[in-house]
C-alpha cells in the first residue's frame, strides 16, 4: 500500500469523524420539572361513593337515567358477558 493511500484513508476517516461530531445536538439540556405529587392522597370525602349508593340515586335527571337504562338494555358486550357466565 502506498503512502498516499494511507494518508488519504486517514484524511477520510478524520474528516468523517469531524463531520459526525459536528452533527451533535447543540441545544441546551432542558430543565427538570419537579411535580408536587404527594405519595398518598388524603381522603377528604366523607359521604358515600357512587359505587355504594348506585347510579339511580346519584343521577337526578330523569332523561339521563332513561339514556343509561336504554344503553344498559342494548349493550351487546354486557349481554354476551352475562350469557357466558
N, C-alpha and C positions, 0 to 999 in steps of 0.2 A: 504494500500500500504506500502510496506516495505521501510526501509531507504535505502537499497541497490538499489531498483528500482528507487527511486528519484535521488540518486546520479548518477546512470548510465544514466538516462534520461538527467540530467543536463550536464553530460560529453559529451553525444552525441550531444546535442544542441550547446554546446560551441565549440566542435570540428567542427561541420558543419559550424557554423558562421565563425570560423577561416579559414576554407578551402575556403569559399566563398569570404572572404576578400583577401585571397592570390591570387585569380583569377583576381584581378583588373589589368587593363592595366597600366603598369609602364612606358609607352612611354611618353616622354615629350610632352607638348602641342605644336602643330605646330604654327609657327609664322603667324600672319595675314598679308596677302599680300595686299597692297593698290594699286589699279589700278588708273591710271591717266586718267580716262574717263571724258571728260567735260560734263557738264549738257546740253549744247546746242552746236551743231556743226555750225561753221561759214560756210556759203555757199560762197565758193570761185569761183565756176564755174559761168562764165558769159555768156557762149554760150547757144544755145538751147539744150534741152534734147532730148533723143531718142524718148520719147513719143510725143514731139512736131513735130519732123521732120520726123518720120516714119522710119521703118526698111529699106526700099528700098534706101533711101538716106544715111542712117547711114553705112550700109554694102556696100563695094565696090566690093567685089569678086563675079563675076557672077556665079561661081559654088555654092557658099554659098547661094546666092539668089535663085538659082534653087532648092536647097535642102529645103530651107524654104518654097518655093511655093509648092513643092510636099508634104511636111509634112502638110501644111495647107489644101491642097485639099483632102488628105486622112485621116484627123483627124476625127475619128468616134465620139469622145466626142463633138467636135465642131459642127459636123453635127447634132447630136442629140439635142444639145442645141438650134441650130437655128430652128430645127423643133418644139421644144417645145415652142419657142417664137411665 
